[in-house]
Amino acid sequence: EDKVVQSPLSLVVHEGDTVTLNCSYEVTNFRSLLWYKQEKKAPTFLFMLTSSGIEKKSGRLSSILDKKELSSILNITATQTGDSAIYLCAGASTGLNYGGATNKLIFGTGTLLAVQP
Amino acid sequence: NAGVTQTPKFRILKIGQSMTLQCAQDMNHNYMYWYRQDPGMGLKLIYYSVGAGITDKGEVPNGYNVSRSTTEDFPLRLELAAPSQTSVYFCASSYSGAGNTIYFGEGSWLTVV
């Protein structure tokens, strides 16, 4: 059965700290790994990683995929209170169905990050 | 851009009632999905569709039905609502092909009492 596991489940830090969130996956026909940030409503897209060892960056956030270890990390430097959210990791599974490619996401339970002033 | 639009945002149902959650997207995406998210849990796939007229079960399809008569719309029907279906429901869509990013609606909070 496909699964995605995130750790830690929750994390409390102070503004300015650096945090690392972990994600491991076991996904059949793995295609890519995605990170989302979820505040009060729907998840919003952060990164999609398809190649191992290539870091993606967006401001203070960065992420990298390790296909050998079946894992990914999300780093946030100089954290701010606005970074407080649930961070979701998802593995994209691909296959062929109905004559075309399918694309399903298997989500982890998320890491709840709380950044205190 | 409206993106993915879900209605209603909030609903309270009595056990045994039925209802339909509406979802529409204006991005001409082939793929559409319904997820549910229980408190403290990740999103679980209920049903998905790879195009008009084609639907398939996800991880947790029991108690739900879907249809996809047009590219834009992907309604989710709950028949005989049960307390276990109390959850937040997210509709999402993506372009065809693997590994593309998925765009989510804002969610529908459903409580079954």
Interface residues (C-beta under 8 A of the other chain):
Chain A: V4 R31 S32 L34 K41 A42 P43 T44 F45 M48 T50 L88 A90 A92 T94 N97 Y98 G100 A101 T102 N103 K104 L105 I106 F107 G108 T109 G110
Chain B: Y31 Y33 Y35 G40 M41 G42 L43 K44 L45 Y48 V50 G51 I54 D56 G58 F90 S94 S96 G97 A98 G99 N100 T101 I102 Y103 F104 G105 E106 G107
